[in-house]
């Protein structure tokens, strides 16, 4: 959690049916200076499921 989020990690409860955004900024990459990856996840009873399908469009350097 970021400093300005207002919530502490112990205050957050994930429940079935919630959708969360996993946000991964890469600020010093070799590709155009920065890359911003974002994925939506559906919380299930005992795990999570990716909502977005990345497929083979992701390039790992």
N, C-alpha and C positions, 0 to 999 in steps of 0.2 A: 504494500500500500504506500502511496506517496505521502509525503509529509502533510500536504494540504487536503487530503481526502476526507478528514473528519471522522474516519472510522478506524478502529483498531482491528487487527486480524482476528482477535478472539471475539469480537462483536459480530462477525459476519457468519451467517448460517446459510449454507447452500441447501436448497430443497429441490426435490423432483419437480421438473417442469420449468425451472428457471433457465434463462439463457444469459450467459456471461460472455463478455468480449475479452479475449486474450490479446493483448497489445504488446508488440515487440519492436520498438524502434531501434534501428542500427544506424547510429549517427556518423560513424567514421568508416563507412565501407568504401571500397574502391569503385563502386558503381554510382556515378553521378553524385557522390558525396554522402548520400544517405538513402536508406531503404526503410520502409515502414510496413511491417507485416501485421496483419490483424486476422483473427479467426474467431468465429462464433461457436460456442460450445453449449449443447443442451445437457443439463444436469439430469441424470436418471436416478433410479433407486440406489444403485450401487456403483455407479461409474459416471462417465460423460460420453457424449457422442459429438463428433465434429459436424457442424451444420454445413460449412463451406467445404467444397471438394477442391483441393489444391491441384490434384492431378500431377502431370509431368511438366507443368509450366514453371515450377520452382527451379532456379539454378543455384546449386551449391558450389561456392568457390572455395 
